[in-house]
Amino acid sequence: APASRMSSANFPLDPEGHTYHVGVKMGRVANRILTVGDPERAHRIAKSLDSKDFVFTSKRGFTTITGAYKGVPVSIVAIGMGTPMADMMVREIRATVEGPIQLIRFGSCGGIGTRSQVGLIAVAKDGAASVTRNNDFFAPMYAGNAPDESLSPYVISEACPADKEISEALVDALRKRIGDDSVITGMNATADSFYSSQGRLDPGFNDYNQDLIEAIRKRHPNCETLEMESFTLLHLARCASFVSKENSIRAAACAMIFADRKANDFIAPETVERLENDAGLAVLDALVACPF
Ligand code: DUR
């Protein structure tokens, strides 16, 4: 078992051993973790747990709920939004959980693919790529010059795969709970902005992103969704698993399609509530489905 770490600038802990952002210590988090963005979604899904043994909201906006589902220990962790929050969650949880971890994300996203529609759930069975703003393209603008057209304004990465077995369990569980027609599979692209690097046009900024969605679809034709977390989870899971078997993380991701970027349609609040309830049970089913 990994020894609890010593606090340092490298990995700060409070005197009781709680991590700096998520605020958890050894033993607080289960080895099966459902991660969402919205803390209210975390609490709503937690109503389906057999018991709630630990509930904590950190000062930095992470909510952790640990209990059991169908008699199996699970944690639900709400992280807010974005890759920095996803990064802090995965690292602080890896440091405070002993042995292999299974991780499933249940978030929200925008749809850019041929099969995407508002109200469907997309499973990133084919993994996720990252889309990041290439800051050096913009750098000449700091001095009032035109951007560096020799560079591309956005960098679209290779796809990082999702765990096959957990992704399949996730698809199966979702189909059972919400029906075959409400579930699509494909790839996700994880952006470092809700706006520019998701191809949203903002008259207040020169973003050079008019062709971005097309470029993402061209590079990854099976890319269905855009959001801000999944790639980081899948990528860090692979990096942790490369350390050792004992340290491994197996991760999969799905998201409710809130925005249809082609039809320019946005989801109604009633639909979100229904989806969260039905799909929330499915993601818990999937979380306890695969043996370690
Ligand atoms: N999200 C997006 N883009 C969308 C819809 C939802 O990034 O078009 C997700 C990811 C992020 C939050 O956590 O919701 C931003 O609103």
Boltz pocket constraint, residues with backbone or C-beta under 6 A from the ligand:
constraints:
  - pocket:
      binder: B
      contacts: [[A, 37], [A, 80], [A, 81], [A, 82], [A, 107], [A, 108], [A, 109], [A, 110], [A, 111], [A, 193], [A, 194], [A, 198], [A, 226], [A, 227], [A, 228], [A, 229], [A, 256], [A, 258], [A, 259]]
      max_distance: 6.0
